[in-house]
Amino acid sequence: MRRFILLLMAALMAAPIGLAGIMPDDNDKDPSIKPGIRRLHPERERAKARKKLQEQMSRKAEVKADPWDTSDEVWGTVDVPPVAVKDDAAVEGHRLNATTKTPEEQALVDELINTDYSIKEYGMGLRRMTWHDEPVTATIDDLMPYITTDGNECLSKYVNREKGSNEVYFIFDFQDSVPGPLRLCVQYCADDPLNYDELTFNVDGFDYPFFPADPQRGKLDSKLYWESSEDELKPAHKDLVYALAHSHWAMIKLKGDHGISHVKMLTDGQRDDFAHVWALYRLLGGNL
């Protein structure tokens, strides 16, 4: 019995030490449930907080002069509302006078402001040529080296009038020493008949249609067919004549009666022939 009492007393004496080892520590608690810390002078903390708030508010009320300042202070303020300016002229004057400009600089600014920056579409500058009754600058002596006469007919010396050649040219003859009508001649030769009844001249990208009155056709041999036409040029053809005599490039399309066409680009020599014969025709008194 005495031994039991001694063991009980020993257990009671050791209990406070075990309980102390498992007492909760306030430092281990979540901050949201920790007990508040009692401060000896809480009014001092409030005074410090009020002073700090006043300093921050005073700094916010001062607009910084440098907008690219990299400090943590606020640039500008939302506490001070902007003053509305109703005078547009004053606003514009403020913008222009933000920096002092020399007269030359101001003139450059005005030029840039008044420049039309809208997008414009520009073409190549070419347009369909039309008749112009302009004087001939060449002389007869200048032109005669390029001209030949076949009886009473005048044409370019470089034209081959044989039926087996492909040609297009101007020609005219003399009637009592006066130039007769200017004529347009076309010669076609190939191994297939074309039976053309319509011509289209494309000069510098623009079409000039022409309808021959009475094309002639025949067979040169067992393989080749020839066709030709010779038409007097009328006042209605003035644009075509002027364009051929002043072309930068030209081609001719012979349209057949079965939807088949033959296209030929005129050479520089053929274009020069048009110009020479037309100029001589004008100098000798010819006109459409």
Residue, then its C-alpha position, 0 to 999 in steps of 0.5 A: m500500500r505504501r508503495f502504491i502511494l509513493l508511485l502515485m505521488a511521483a506521477l502527480m509531480a511529473a505531470p506539469i512537466g509533460l503538460a508544459g512540453i505540449m503547451p501551444d506557442d502563439n508563434d506557431k499560430d496563423p497570423s489571422i488568429k494570433p492574439g494582438i500585441r499590447r503596446l505600451h503607447p499606442e498613441r505614438e503609433r497613430a501619430k506616426a501613421r498620420k504623419k506618414l499619410q500626410e507626407q504621401m498626400s503632399r507628394k501626390a499633390e505636387v506634379k513632377a516636372d520630368p515625365w520620364d522620372t524613374s523614381d517610385e513617386v507618382w508623376g502627376t496627380v489624379d487629385v487635382p482635376p485638369v482645367a478645361v481650355k475652351d480657346d482653340a487658338a490658345v491651345e494651337g498657339h501653345r503647341l506651336n510655341a512649345t519650342t522656339k523656332t526660326p523662320e526657316e523651321q516654321a516655314l518647314v513646319d507649315e509646308l509639312i502641315n499643308t502637304d497633301y498626303s492622300i494617295k494618288e494613282y499615277g498612270m504611265g502618262l500615255r494616252r490614245m493619240t489623236w490627230h494634230d495638224e502640226p507642221v513638219t520639221a523635216t525637209i524634202d531633202d531630209l526625206m528623199p533618201y528614204i523614198t523610192t518612186d515606182g512609176n508615179e507612186c511614192l513609198s518607202k525604199y525598204v518595202n518589198r512589194e512582192k506577194g510573198s512578203n508580209e508588209v504594211y505601209f503608206i503609199f501615194d501617187f502624183q496626179d498632175s504633180v500633186p499628191g493623190p490620196l494617201r493609201l494604206c497597204v497590207q500584204y500577208c503571206a503564209d501556208d494557211p489562208l486567213n481570209y482577213d476582213e478586219l485590221t486592228f492596229n495597237v499603237d502604244g497600247f491603244d486599238y485603232p480598228f480598220f476595215p479594208a474594202d476589198p482584200q485580194r487573195g490568191k495562191l502563190d504555189s502549192k504551199l503558200y497563200w497570199e492576201s493583200s489590201e490597198d485602201e484610200l485613207k479618209p478624214a475618218h482615219k486621221d487618228l490612225v494615220y497620226a498614231l502610226a506616224h508617231s508611234h513608240w511601238a505598234m502591232i497589227k492584228l489581221k482577223g480572219d473570217h473563221g475566228i483565226s487571227h494573225v498578229k505581227m509586231l511592226t519593226d522600228g524600220q516599218r514605223d520609221d517608214f510610216a513617219h517618212v512617207w507621211a511627212l513627205y506627203r504633207l510637205l508636197g501638199g497632201n492632206l486628208 
